[in-house]
Amino acid sequence: MSTTSCEAGRGEASEIRGFWTGLGLPGLIDVHTHFMPERVLHKVWDYFDTSGPMIGGLTWPITYRREEDERVALLRDFGVHAFTSMLYPHKPGMARWLNKWAADFARRAPGCLHTATLYPEPDTAAYVQEALEAGARIFKAHIQVGGYDPADEQLQTAWGLLADTGTPVVMHCGSGPAPGKHTGPEPVARVLARHPRLRLIVAHMGMPEYEEFLDLAERHDQVYLDTTMIFTDFTEGFMPFPRKALPRLAGLGDRILLGTDFPNIPYPYLHQLQALERLGLGHDWLRGVCHDNAADLFGL
């Protein structure tokens, strides 16, 4: 890392720490950060660099393109004392291998909530059970990249296991930044009809079907929404959150969770926090979103 990058990181860290200390918090909990095997992550970065179709052809520079240990240290400097290693397969036979990597990462990265993933295939239930027994505390499902129906029959036993154990699942199920074959609220509603106790965290607040996913959260008391990239200048430029729906966010204040997409964001981490603050929903709401709601959810 260059000297300039180090200085910029320290400056941003100071501002971020000022944000959460000003709210009277002990730090931040970020439920949507990405750590994965380096060669997989570099392929993800290559995809962003080429403005691939799944990111809507957007120009998307990676702000925190650094080595793994530097990224972990940066989150620690920011005061993020719990985070995740969101990772996801795009084909069969990949999830079990990713889960083994994620278990090792959680052991060597203090503060990481042991993360696992899944994909519809014959052995899904078996490796989900293995991951739970190994200590997985949160799962990631990426409907857009995986290109699968979350209500696929091969996933039903796994959803049941996660519902029975109260293990949260962060699911990228909205149709942003570009739609997939099975994105949108309808497939998710079918999953919840069969597994109403599933603790589902809707990534990116379901962008751009914000109001439809708010409907689901209002109908199901185990549905949460994460803030990943929402309300930032970047996202407001192409899929803005409807202002008329802001009061509904206040009503669901105990089920909104901070997520950022670190390190794969095209702006500073601080901007996500500032974007939440400028909504004007109050310090109690911000304290819940940035720390307390996730602390309750994960027993931290």
Secondary structure, DSSP 8 states (H G I E B T S, - for coil): --HHHHHHHHHHHHHHHHHHHHTT-S-EE-S------HHHHHHHHHHHHTT-GGGTT-----TT---HHHHHHHHHHHTEEEEE-----SSTT-HHHHHHHHHHHHHHSTTEE-EEE--SSTTHHHHHHHHHHTT--EEEEEHHHHT--TT-GGGHHHHHHHHHHT--EEEE-S--SS--TT-SHHHHHHHHHH-TT--EEEGGGGTT-HHHHHHHHHH-TTEEEE-TTTTSHHHHTTS---GGGHHHHHHTGGGEE----TTS-SS-HHHHHHHHHTT---HHHHHIIIIIHHHHHHT-
